[in-house]
Amino acid sequence: KLFEEIYKAGVVDSFGQPLALVYMALNQADVSKILTGPLHSYSIQYLRHLKQFFQIMFKIDDSKKVKLKSLNDTEQMDVDDNDADEQLKTGSEKLILTVVGLGYTNLTKTLI
């Protein structure tokens, strides 16, 4: 199980994905991004619940497609450096989840 989670990589493991997703959804009204491995089935259902309860949707992109777009924008990248970087990357496919937070704040919090 440990080697499987290491292979998936990303910022959080598959069991910590829902917690990171709820923090992103309730965060300040600003853009939040996270890099994860493949989504766990529980995380997919959790995204559905977030959409149902908070009317919030996550944008899910493949990290390789995002990197290709950024490489096309910057023409000064050396091709040899890109090939070397691609050989060093191992593991499963990565996803980038992006959301604009709701800006939830604790109204019962007293000001000092």
N, CA and C atoms as a LAMMPS dump frame, in Angstrom:
ITEM: TIMESTEP
0
ITEM: NUMBER OF ATOMS
336
ITEM: BOX BOUNDS ff ff ff
-5.0000000000000000e+02 5.0000000000000000e+02
-5.0000000000000000e+02 5.0000000000000000e+02
-5.0000000000000000e+02 5.0000000000000000e+02
ITEM: ATOMS id mol type element x y z
1 1 1 N 0.833 -1.195 0
2 1 2 C 0 0 0
3 1 3 C 0.878 1.259 0
4 2 1 N 1.946 1.226 0.764
5 2 2 C 2.839 2.384 0.836
6 2 3 C 3.482 2.667 -0.519
7 3 1 N 3.975 1.633 -1.188
8 3 2 C 4.612 1.824 -2.491
9 3 3 C 3.616 2.316 -3.535
10 4 1 N 2.382 1.879 -3.409
11 4 2 C 1.337 2.337 -4.329
12 4 3 C 1.091 3.833 -4.157
13 5 1 N 1.054 4.318 -2.921
14 5 2 C 0.849 5.745 -2.664
15 5 3 C 2.056 6.569 -3.123
16 6 1 N 3.245 6.033 -2.96
17 6 2 C 4.446 6.733 -3.425
18 6 3 C 4.44 6.827 -4.94
19 7 1 N 3.992 5.773 -5.614
20 7 2 C 3.921 5.769 -7.076
21 7 3 C 2.922 6.821 -7.567
22 8 1 N 1.801 6.97 -6.87
23 8 2 C 0.788 7.948 -7.269
24 8 3 C 1.285 9.372 -7.07
25 9 1 N 2.076 9.578 -6.03
26 9 2 C 2.705 10.866 -5.714
27 9 3 C 1.678 11.973 -5.556
28 10 1 N 2.022 13.196 -5.955
29 10 2 C 1.153 14.337 -5.724
30 10 3 C 1.474 14.975 -4.387
31 11 1 N 0.67 15.93 -3.998
32 11 2 C 0.903 16.657 -2.756
33 11 3 C 0.337 15.909 -1.557
34 12 1 N -0.809 15.257 -1.742
35 12 2 C -1.429 14.48 -0.669
36 12 3 C -1.682 13.056 -1.163
37 13 1 N -1.798 12.131 -0.212
38 13 2 C -2.11 10.763 -0.605
39 13 3 C -3.6 10.655 -0.925
40 14 1 N -4.031 9.507 -1.403
41 14 2 C -5.408 9.36 -1.867
42 14 3 C -6.417 9.465 -0.724
43 15 1 N -6.013 9.148 0.506
44 15 2 C -6.942 9.234 1.627
45 15 3 C -7.014 10.646 2.208
46 16 1 N -6.048 11.497 1.908
47 16 2 C -6.067 12.878 2.372
48 16 3 C -6.656 13.85 1.363
49 17 1 N -6.995 13.37 0.176
50 17 2 C -7.538 14.242 -0.864
51 17 3 C -8.819 14.955 -0.438
52 18 1 N -9.804 14.278 0.154
53 18 2 C -11.04 14.996 0.511
54 18 3 C -10.816 16.132 1.5
55 19 1 N -9.916 15.957 2.441
56 19 2 C -9.635 17.021 3.405
57 19 3 C -9.029 18.233 2.709
58 20 1 N -8.107 18.002 1.793
59 20 2 C -7.517 19.11 1.041
60 20 3 C -8.571 19.797 0.179
61 21 1 N -9.494 19.028 -0.386
62 21 2 C -10.543 19.595 -1.234
63 21 3 C -11.483 20.489 -0.44
64 22 1 N -11.858 20.069 0.759
65 22 2 C -12.763 20.895 1.556
66 22 3 C -12.053 22.168 2.033
67 23 1 N -10.768 22.085 2.354
68 23 2 C -10.023 23.291 2.724
69 23 3 C -9.952 24.263 1.551
70 24 1 N -9.752 23.735 0.366
71 24 2 C -9.708 24.603 -0.814
72 24 3 C -11.062 25.253 -1.071
73 25 1 N -12.142 24.502 -0.884
74 25 2 C -13.485 25.014 -1.152
75 25 3 C -13.886 26.094 -0.152
76 26 1 N -13.505 25.945 1.106
77 26 2 C -13.895 26.897 2.132
78 26 3 C -12.877 28.011 2.328
79 27 1 N -11.825 28.005 1.568
80 27 2 C -10.758 28.996 1.676
81 27 3 C -11.269 30.379 1.302
82 28 1 N -10.419 31.377 1.432
83 28 2 C -10.755 32.741 1.043
84 28 3 C -11.198 32.769 -0.41
85 29 1 N -11.901 33.809 -0.787
86 29 2 C -12.403 33.927 -2.16
87 29 3 C -11.242 34.22 -3.102
88 30 1 N -10.406 33.224 -3.294
89 30 2 C -9.217 33.328 -4.127
90 30 3 C -8.989 31.97 -4.788
91 31 1 N -8.155 31.932 -5.805
92 31 2 C -7.898 30.689 -6.527
93 31 3 C -6.947 29.801 -5.725
94 32 1 N -7.32 28.54 -5.587
95 32 2 C -6.474 27.537 -4.927
96 32 3 C -6.204 26.421 -5.915
97 33 1 N -4.966 25.909 -5.904
98 33 2 C -4.581 24.805 -6.79
99 33 3 C -3.887 23.734 -5.982
100 34 1 N -4.037 22.483 -6.435
101 34 2 C -3.36 21.367 -5.795
102 34 3 C -2.983 20.345 -6.866
103 35 1 N -1.831 19.729 -6.69
104 35 2 C -1.348 18.685 -7.585
105 35 3 C -1.533 17.345 -6.889
106 36 1 N -2.315 16.457 -7.503
107 36 2 C -2.564 15.149 -6.901
108 36 3 C -2.305 14.053 -7.917
109 37 1 N -2.256 12.857 -7.416
110 37 2 C -2.227 11.689 -8.284
111 37 3 C -3.646 11.412 -8.754
112 38 1 N -3.911 10.215 -9.237
113 38 2 C -5.271 9.874 -9.669
114 38 3 C -6.253 10.023 -8.506
115 39 1 N -7.458 10.484 -8.813
116 39 2 C -8.456 10.693 -7.766
117 39 3 C -8.999 9.359 -7.273
118 40 1 N -9.112 9.25 -5.971
119 40 2 C -9.699 8.087 -5.327
120 40 3 C -11.21 8.137 -5.553
121 41 1 N -11.885 7.007 -5.564
122 41 2 C -13.338 6.991 -5.791
123 41 3 C -14.078 7.79 -4.715
124 42 1 N -13.567 7.759 -3.48
125 42 2 C -14.158 8.549 -2.407
126 42 3 C -14.016 10.04 -2.7
127 43 1 N -12.896 10.453 -3.264
128 43 2 C -12.672 11.859 -3.597
129 43 3 C -13.619 12.322 -4.7
130 44 1 N -13.881 11.455 -5.66
131 44 2 C -14.788 11.807 -6.741
132 44 3 C -16.199 12.025 -6.185
133 45 1 N -16.641 11.132 -5.293
134 45 2 C -17.957 11.31 -4.687
135 45 3 C -17.979 12.556 -3.804
136 46 1 N -16.878 12.844 -3.146
137 46 2 C -16.787 14.029 -2.297
138 46 3 C -16.895 15.304 -3.132
139 47 1 N -16.316 15.309 -4.324
140 47 2 C -16.467 16.452 -5.228
141 47 3 C -17.934 16.643 -5.61
142 48 1 N -18.643 15.554 -5.796
143 48 2 C -20.084 15.649 -6.097
144 48 3 C -20.845 16.25 -4.926
145 49 1 N -20.485 15.853 -3.707
146 49 2 C -21.141 16.421 -2.526
147 49 3 C -20.846 17.915 -2.4
148 50 1 N -19.608 18.311 -2.638
149 50 2 C -19.265 19.735 -2.571
150 50 3 C -20.064 20.539 -3.59
151 51 1 N -20.243 19.988 -4.769
152 51 2 C -21.038 20.663 -5.794
153 51 3 C -22.495 20.784 -5.349
154 52 1 N -23.016 19.735 -4.74
155 52 2 C -24.413 19.732 -4.311
156 52 3 C -24.644 20.696 -3.143
157 53 1 N -23.769 20.71 -2.153
158 53 2 C -23.981 21.509 -0.953
159 53 3 C -23.566 22.965 -1.116
160 54 1 N -22.443 23.209 -1.772
161 54 2 C -21.893 24.56 -1.859
162 54 3 C -22.009 25.183 -3.25
163 55 1 N -22.517 24.448 -4.228
164 55 2 C -22.594 24.915 -5.619
165 55 3 C -21.225 25.398 -6.099
166 56 1 N -20.223 24.605 -5.822
167 56 2 C -18.852 24.938 -6.204
168 56 3 C -18.312 23.808 -7.074
169 57 1 N -17.619 24.182 -8.137
170 57 2 C -17.072 23.184 -9.051
171 57 3 C -15.567 23.35 -9.164
172 58 1 N -14.883 22.237 -9.234
173 58 2 C -13.437 22.216 -9.389
174 58 3 C -13.103 22.047 -10.866
175 59 1 N -12.057 22.718 -11.294
176 59 2 C -11.526 22.513 -12.646
177 59 3 C -10.416 21.484 -12.529
178 60 1 N -10.508 20.416 -13.319
179 60 2 C -9.531 19.332 -13.259
180 60 3 C -8.767 19.296 -14.571
181 61 1 N -7.449 19.472 -14.498
182 61 2 C -6.581 19.455 -15.677
183 61 3 C -5.509 18.396 -15.514
184 62 1 N -5.072 17.848 -16.634
185 62 2 C -3.932 16.942 -16.648
186 62 3 C -2.666 17.797 -16.551
187 63 1 N -1.757 17.447 -15.676
188 63 2 C -0.58 18.299 -15.453
189 63 3 C 0.317 18.371 -16.681
190 64 1 N 0.375 17.316 -17.502
191 64 2 C 1.213 17.36 -18.7
192 64 3 C 0.677 18.353 -19.712
193 65 1 N -0.648 18.434 -19.859
194 65 2 C -1.239 19.382 -20.793
195 65 3 C -0.994 20.816 -20.346
196 66 1 N -1.059 21.051 -19.047
197 66 2 C -0.805 22.392 -18.512
198 66 3 C 0.634 22.782 -18.758
199 67 1 N 1.574 21.843 -18.573
200 67 2 C 2.988 22.144 -18.793
201 67 3 C 3.265 22.402 -20.265
202 68 1 N 2.588 21.669 -21.161
203 68 2 C 2.776 21.902 -22.586
204 68 3 C 2.298 23.291 -22.977
205 69 1 N 1.188 23.738 -22.41
206 69 2 C 0.698 25.085 -22.698
207 69 3 C 1.705 26.129 -22.236
208 70 1 N 2.263 25.944 -21.038
209 70 2 C 3.22 26.917 -20.527
210 70 3 C 4.513 26.893 -21.337
211 71 1 N 4.901 25.731 -21.842
212 71 2 C 6.112 25.659 -22.66
213 71 3 C 5.9 26.35 -24
214 72 1 N 4.716 26.266 -24.563
215 72 2 C 4.441 26.951 -25.824
216 72 3 C 4.459 28.461 -25.648
217 73 1 N 4.092 28.957 -24.466
218 73 2 C 4.099 30.394 -24.213
219 73 3 C 5.519 30.941 -24.1
220 74 1 N 6.429 30.158 -23.54
221 74 2 C 7.818 30.608 -23.384
222 74 3 C 8.673 29.899 -24.419
223 75 1 N 9.141 30.624 -25.385
224 75 2 C 9.885 30.031 -26.493
225 75 3 C 11.374 29.866 -26.197
226 76 1 N 11.852 30.371 -25.067
227 76 2 C 13.274 30.343 -24.784
228 76 3 C 13.705 29.08 -24.034
229 77 1 N 12.799 28.111 -23.847
230 77 2 C 13.155 26.872 -23.148
231 77 3 C 14.035 26.015 -24.053
232 78 1 N 15.048 25.432 -23.486
233 78 2 C 15.944 24.563 -24.224
234 78 3 C 15.318 23.171 -24.333
235 79 1 N 15.303 22.585 -25.503
236 79 2 C 14.678 21.291 -25.747
237 79 3 C 15.392 20.189 -24.981
238 80 1 N 16.714 20.235 -24.883
239 80 2 C 17.47 19.205 -24.168
240 80 3 C 17.114 19.185 -22.685
241 81 1 N 16.908 20.352 -22.081
242 81 2 C 16.528 20.414 -20.676
243 81 3 C 15.166 19.78 -20.452
244 82 1 N 14.245 19.992 -21.376
245 82 2 C 12.907 19.411 -21.24
246 82 3 C 12.959 17.897 -21.313
247 83 1 N 13.765 17.339 -22.221
248 83 2 C 13.884 15.89 -22.338
249 83 3 C 14.474 15.291 -21.066
250 84 1 N 15.453 15.942 -20.492
251 84 2 C 16.067 15.446 -19.263
252 84 3 C 15.066 15.484 -18.111
253 85 1 N 14.261 16.545 -18.035
254 85 2 C 13.259 16.644 -16.979
255 85 3 C 12.206 15.554 -17.12
256 86 1 N 11.775 15.256 -18.329
257 86 2 C 10.758 14.232 -18.549
258 86 3 C 11.267 12.849 -18.17
259 87 1 N 12.555 12.582 -18.355
260 87 2 C 13.11 11.277 -17.999
261 87 3 C 13.167 11.094 -16.489
262 88 1 N 13.333 12.169 -15.737
263 88 2 C 13.426 12.077 -14.284
264 88 3 C 12.068 11.893 -13.627
265 89 1 N 10.99 12.289 -14.284
266 89 2 C 9.661 12.187 -13.689
267 89 3 C 9.146 10.762 -13.808
268 90 1 N 8.763 10.219 -12.68
269 90 2 C 8.217 8.878 -12.667
270 90 3 C 6.902 8.898 -11.914
271 91 1 N 6.192 7.789 -11.953
272 91 2 C 4.934 7.687 -11.232
273 91 3 C 3.756 7.774 -12.17
274 92 1 N 2.594 7.807 -11.578
275 92 2 C 1.363 7.818 -12.363
276 92 3 C 1.048 9.234 -12.847
277 93 1 N -0.033 9.337 -13.602
278 93 2 C -0.46 10.629 -14.136
279 93 3 C -0.867 11.554 -12.989
280 94 1 N -0.571 12.824 -13.141
281 94 2 C -0.888 13.811 -12.119
282 94 3 C -2.025 14.707 -12.598
283 95 1 N -2.836 15.177 -11.655
284 95 2 C -3.94 16.08 -11.943
285 95 3 C -3.747 17.374 -11.174
286 96 1 N -4.168 18.473 -11.786
287 96 2 C -4.169 19.765 -11.108
288 96 3 C -5.626 20.163 -10.9
289 97 1 N -6.033 20.306 -9.647
290 97 2 C -7.388 20.729 -9.318
291 97 3 C -7.356 22.189 -8.932
292 98 1 N -8.244 22.973 -9.524
293 98 2 C -8.296 24.409 -9.297
294 98 3 C -9.708 24.794 -8.888
295 99 1 N -9.833 25.687 -7.914
296 99 2 C -11.146 26.151 -7.46
297 99 3 C -11.009 27.558 -6.882
298 100 1 N -12.09 28.315 -6.953
299 100 2 C -12.167 29.61 -6.277
300 100 3 C -12.92 29.374 -4.979
301 101 1 N -12.302 29.692 -3.86
302 101 2 C -12.886 29.433 -2.553
303 101 3 C -14.138 30.25 -2.283
304 102 1 N -14.907 29.788 -1.305
305 102 2 C -16.155 30.463 -0.933
306 102 3 C -15.939 31.662 -0.029
307 103 1 N -14.82 31.72 0.646
308 103 2 C -14.558 32.81 1.571
309 103 3 C -15.267 32.614 2.899
310 104 1 N -15.403 31.387 3.33
311 104 2 C -16.074 31.073 4.59
312 104 3 C -15.281 31.619 5.765
313 105 1 N -15.965 32.279 6.681
314 105 2 C -15.323 32.768 7.904
315 105 3 C -16.187 32.386 9.09
316 106 1 N -15.574 32.243 10.231
317 106 2 C -16.275 31.908 11.462
318 106 3 C -16.892 33.181 12.028
319 107 1 N -18.219 33.304 11.968
320 107 2 C -18.893 34.519 12.43
321 107 3 C -18.927 34.62 13.943
322 108 1 N -18.772 33.522 14.668
323 108 2 C -18.819 33.561 16.126
324 108 3 C -17.462 33.889 16.729
325 109 1 N -16.473 34.047 15.908
326 109 2 C -15.13 34.356 16.398
327 109 3 C -15.112 35.785 16.937
328 110 1 N -14.685 35.955 18.172
329 110 2 C -14.663 37.279 18.777
330 110 3 C -13.39 38.02 18.373
331 111 1 N -13.526 39.283 18.203
332 111 2 C -12.373 40.116 17.854
333 111 3 C -11.7 40.609 19.115
334 112 1 N -10.401 40.571 19.118
335 112 2 C -9.626 41.016 20.295
336 112 3 C -9.202 42.445 20.099
